[in-house]
Amino acid sequence: MDFVSFLTSWLFDGTHWTGSDGVPARLSEHLGYTAVALAIAVAVGFPLGAAIGHTGRGGLILVGAANGLRALPTLGVLTIVVGIAGIGLVPPITALIVLAIPPVMAGTYAGIRAIEPITVDAARGVGMREWEVLLRVEIPNALPLIFGGVRSAALQVVSTATIAAFVGVGGLGRYVFDGLAVQDYAQVASGAVLVAALAIIVDVLFIGLQRLVVSPGLTSAKSKGTSS
């Protein structure tokens, strides 16, 4: 049996698409973990990146912290939190939050710092307060890089949320870990393909959302600035 037949034999089996262990249920769990972790990461990383990017103070600390968090092994974080909080949703969600904060924080910081100083000075010159400069000038102009950071975080979380199954929780990772446990490699491969397909769909959705929210002029300007 070739690989495609090997894979489709599992994916097109109707019994794998129904019940609490079916693909829709596991997909819903996977998206739930992703949404919670990403929302918390944005709530933490975005204001930190925006505040430090606006003031210019603590940039080296932020970059160092972001690099340090990126260097942490996700399974290592998961194991530590399991030791503290026990089995459940808290360990995988915590590990995913730690994974997602650096790109959100770094993208926001980089976007705001990339704005031309003359633009910020002009906003202050017309009497805007600091919070108005941040909210009405800096953040709107930094949206392309902010979206880039959030998009990167979303992709990392979607692909890494399979670790939830490592501690007995649900999600698409169940197919990978359960398949390995019983040497059902069709199930393992199908789980991996489903996660990859979900990551592609999430990426396309973020690209579409960015095109709706961000001005094309801003996107092209950032692209030219990056290329130069």
C-alpha positions in Angstrom: 0.0 0.0 0.0 1.4 3.4 -1.0 1.6 6.3 1.4 -1.5 8.1 0.0 -3.7 5.0 0.3 -2.2 4.4 3.7 -3.2 7.9 4.8 -6.6 8.1 3.1 -7.6 4.7 4.6 -7.7 6.4 8.0 -8.9 9.9 7.0 -11.9 8.7 5.0 -13.0 6.2 7.5 -16.4 7.6 8.7 -15.9 6.2 12.2 -13.0 8.6 12.8 -15.3 11.6 12.2 -18.0 11.0 14.8 -18.2 10.9 18.6 -16.0 12.4 21.3 -12.9 11.0 19.7 -13.8 12.1 16.1 -11.9 14.7 14.1 -14.5 17.5 14.6 -14.4 17.1 18.4 -10.6 16.9 18.5 -10.3 19.9 16.1 -12.6 21.9 18.3 -10.5 21.1 21.3 -7.3 22.0 19.4 -8.7 25.4 18.3 -9.9 26.1 21.9 -6.4 25.6 23.3 -4.9 27.7 20.6 -7.4 30.6 21.0 -7.0 30.7 24.8 -3.2 30.7 24.7 -3.0 33.2 21.8 -5.5 35.6 23.5 -3.5 35.6 26.8 -0.2 36.0 24.9 -1.6 39.0 23.1 -3.0 40.5 26.3 0.5 40.2 27.9 2.9 40.7 25.0 1.1 43.5 23.1 1.0 46.1 25.8 4.5 45.3 26.9 5.9 45.6 23.4 3.8 48.8 22.8 4.9 50.5 26.0 8.6 49.7 25.6 8.5 50.5 21.9 6.9 53.9 22.6 9.2 55.0 25.4 12.3 53.3 24.0 13.3 52.2 27.5 14.0 48.6 28.3 14.4 47.6 24.7 17.5 45.5 25.4 15.7 43.8 28.3 12.7 43.0 26.1 14.8 41.6 23.3 16.8 39.5 25.8 13.6 38.3 27.5 12.0 37.4 24.2 15.1 35.4 23.1 15.2 33.7 26.5 11.6 32.6 26.3 12.1 31.4 22.7 15.0 29.3 23.9 12.9 27.5 26.5 11.9 24.0 25.4 8.2 23.7 25.3 8.1 20.2 26.7 10.4 21.3 29.5 8.0 24.1 30.4 5.1 21.6 30.2 6.9 19.2 32.6 7.7 21.9 35.1 4.1 23.2 35.2 2.8 19.6 35.5 5.0 19.2 38.6 3.5 22.4 40.1 -0.1 22.3 39.0 -0.7 18.6 38.1 -2.3 17.1 35.1 -4.9 19.1 33.3 -5.3 22.1 30.9 -3.1 24.5 32.9 0.3 22.9 31.9 -0.2 22.8 28.1 -1.9 26.2 28.0 0.9 27.7 30.1 3.6 26.2 27.8 1.8 27.6 24.7 1.5 31.0 26.3 5.2 31.1 27.0 5.8 30.1 23.3 3.4 32.7 21.9 4.4 35.8 23.9 7.9 36.4 22.3 6.7 36.9 18.7 3.8 39.1 19.8 5.9 41.2 22.0 8.8 41.5 19.6 6.6 42.2 16.6 4.8 45.0 18.5 8.1 46.5 19.7 9.7 46.3 16.3 6.7 47.8 14.6 6.6 50.9 16.8 10.3 51.4 16.8 10.3 51.3 13.0 8.1 54.4 12.7 10.0 57.4 11.4 10.8 59.8 14.3 9.5 62.7 12.3 6.0 61.2 12.2 6.0 60.9 16.0 7.4 64.4 16.5 4.8 65.8 14.2 2.0 64.2 16.3 3.5 65.7 19.4 3.8 69.0 17.7 0.1 69.3 17.0 -0.6 68.8 20.7 -1.2 65.1 21.0 -0.6 63.5 24.5 1.7 60.5 24.8 -1.1 58.0 25.0 -2.7 59.6 21.9 0.6 59.4 20.0 0.7 55.7 20.9 -2.9 54.8 20.1 -3.6 57.1 17.1 -0.2 57.2 15.4 2.3 54.5 16.4 0.0 51.5 16.7 -1.9 52.1 13.4 1.4 52.6 11.6 2.9 49.5 13.2 0.0 47.2 12.4 1.8 45.2 9.6 4.6 44.1 12.0 2.1 43.7 14.9 0.0 41.3 12.7 3.2 39.6 11.6 4.1 38.8 15.2 0.6 37.6 16.1 0.4 35.5 12.9 3.8 33.9 13.8 2.6 33.2 17.3 -0.7 31.6 16.0 1.2 29.3 13.7 3.6 28.2 16.4 0.7 27.6 18.9 -1.4 25.7 16.4 1.5 23.4 15.5 2.7 22.9 19.1 -0.8 22.5 20.7 -0.3 18.8 20.0 1.6 18.7 23.3 -1.7 18.8 25.2 -2.1 15.1 24.4 1.2 14.5 26.1 -0.4 15.1 29.5 -3.7 13.3 28.6 -5.7 16.3 27.3 -7.4 16.4 23.9 -6.8 18.1 20.6 -5.4 16.7 17.4 -2.3 15.6 19.2 -4.3 12.7 20.5 -4.1 11.0 17.1 -0.3 11.3 17.2 0.3 10.1 20.7 -2.5 7.5 20.8 -1.3 6.2 17.4 2.3 5.8 18.6 1.1 4.0 21.7 -0.6 1.3 19.6 1.7 1.5 16.6 -1.1 2.7 14.4 1.0 4.7 12.0 -1.9 5.6 9.7 -3.4 7.4 12.7 -0.1 9.1 13.5 0.3 10.3 9.9 -3.3 11.5 9.7 -2.9 13.5 12.9 0.2 15.2 11.6 -1.5 16.0 8.3 -4.6 17.4 10.1 -2.3 19.7 12.2 -0.4 20.8 9.1 -3.6 21.5 7.2 -5.0 23.5 10.2 -1.8 25.6 10.3 -2.1 26.4 6.6 -5.8 27.4 7.1 -5.0 29.6 10.1 -2.2 31.3 8.2 -4.4 32.0 5.2 -7.1 33.4 7.6 -4.6 35.8 9.2 -3.4 36.9 5.8 -7.0 37.7 4.8 -7.6 39.5 8.1 -4.5 41.6 7.7 -5.6 42.7 4.3 -8.9 43.8 5.7 -7.6 45.6 8.7 -4.2 47.0 7.5 -4.0 49.8 4.9 -2.3 48.5 1.7 -0.2 51.6 1.8 1.2 50.7 5.2 1.9 47.1 4.1 3.8 48.2 1.0 5.7 50.9 2.9 6.9 48.3 5.5 7.9 45.9 2.7 9.9 48.6 1.0 11.5 49.6 4.3 12.4 45.9 5.0 13.9 45.4 1.5 16.0 48.5 1.6 
